[in-house]
C-alpha cells in the first residue's frame, strides 16, 4: 500500500510541477500578442487485473498528457478579415492625403483665381502697363504652379509605387515563412510545446499577411495552412511547404497589376489593394491635371488669337506646351496682351476680347472650376474614407478583443491557478511523506 501511495504521490507532484511550469509560461507571455494560452491535459491512471475471476484495481495516480493550445479559428478568421479591410482603407487614406496635400501646397487653385482677378482689374484700364504686367506675372505664376502640382503629384505616385514594391517583398517573405512553418508542423509531435509554438508563429504570420492582402485559409490535419488570395480568381499563394511568388507589373499610366505564377490577380483587401487603388486615383488625377493645363492653354491662346494687342497687331500665344509638365509662359511683353477685339486700332480701350476671356476662364467647364472640382473630389473621397475607417476600426477592435478573450492570458486566473497548483504540489508531497512513514512503521513491526 505504501509503495503505491509513493507512486501516486510522485505522479501527482510531477503533474503539479508540469502544470506550474506551464502556468508560469502563460504568465511570462501575458503581454505577447502572438501567444495563445496553454493548458495541460491530465487523466487518471488506474491499473486493472483479474485473478481467478476476481477483478482488482490498482490506483496509479495521474498521467500527464498533451499541451493544449487555446484557439478559435472562426475568431482568427474574423481578425484577419477585419484587419485586411482596415489596412486597405488606411493605405488609401495615406496615399490620397499625400496627393491632396501636394496639390494644395502647390497653390494651383489660388494662382488661377489670382490670374482671373488680375484680368478683371485690367478690364478697368486695359492700357495701364502696371496692370498688364500684373496679368503677365499672374500667367507666369499659373504656369509655374501647374509644373509644381505636376511634380508633387508625380512624387506622390512614386511614393505609392515604392510602397507597393516594399509590400510585395513583405508578402513574399511572409509566404516563405508560412511554408517553412508548414514543414515544421508536419514533422512535430502532436500535443507538444513545439507544436504550440509553431501554431502561434503560423497565426501571427497569417495576421501579418492579412494586413497586406485579403486571404482565405484552410488547414490540414497537421495544422499546416493553405493560403489563397481572396478574390477572383482565388490563386493559391502557399500550399504545404511551397510558396508562390507574388509579382507586380507597372503600367504606362502608373497603375499596377499583380500576378501569381503568370496569372493576374486582383487583391480585394489589405494595404496592397489600397495602394493599387491610390495609384489608380492618382493616375486619374494626373489625367485631370493635364486636361486642365491643356484647357487653359487652349482658352488663353484662342483668346489671344481672336484679339488685338495694344499696338493693333494680332495677339500672340500666351502659353506654350500641352500638359501640366510643360506649360510655360510664351508671351514676353505685356503689350502683347490682346484685350481688344480683332481689327481694333492701336491704343483701343475696347475690352470686348478680354471680357470674353474672363468669362471663358471662369465658366463652369473652365480651368478654375475644374481645379476646384479636382481638389474637392479628393477631399470628399478622403472624408468618405475617414468615415469608413472609423467603422472598420470598431469592427477590428471588436475582433481583436474577442480573440484576446478566447486565447489571451488572464493574469488573475493564472495567479489563482498558481496558488491551487502550489497547494496540490504540497499535498502530493505530503502523500509521499505519509507513505514513507507507513513504510517505516511496517519495517519497524519486524
Buried (B, 14 or more C-beta within 10 A) or exposed (E): EBEBBBBBBBBBBBBBBBBBEBBEBBBEBEEEEBBBBBBBEBEEBEEEEEEEEEEEEEEBBBBBEBBBBBBBEEBBBBBBBBBBBBBBBBBBBBBBBBBBEBBBEBBBBBBBBBBBBBBBBBBEEBBEEEBBBBBBBBBBBBBBBBBBBBBBBBEBBEBBBEBBEBBBEBBBBBBBBBBBBBBBBBEBEEBEBEBBBBBBBBBBBBBBBBBBBBBBBEBEEBBBBBBBBBBEEEBBBBBBBEBBEBBBEEEEEBBBEBBBEEEEBEBBBBBBBBBBBBBBBBBBBBEBBBBBBBBBBBBBBBBBBBBBBBEEEBBBBBBBBEBBBBBBBBBEEBBBBBBBBEEBEEEBEBBBBBBBBBEBBBEEEBBBBBBEBBBEBBEEBBEEBEEBBEEBBEBBEEBBEBBBEBBBBBEEEBEEBBEBBEEBBEEBBEBBEBBBEBBEEEEEEE
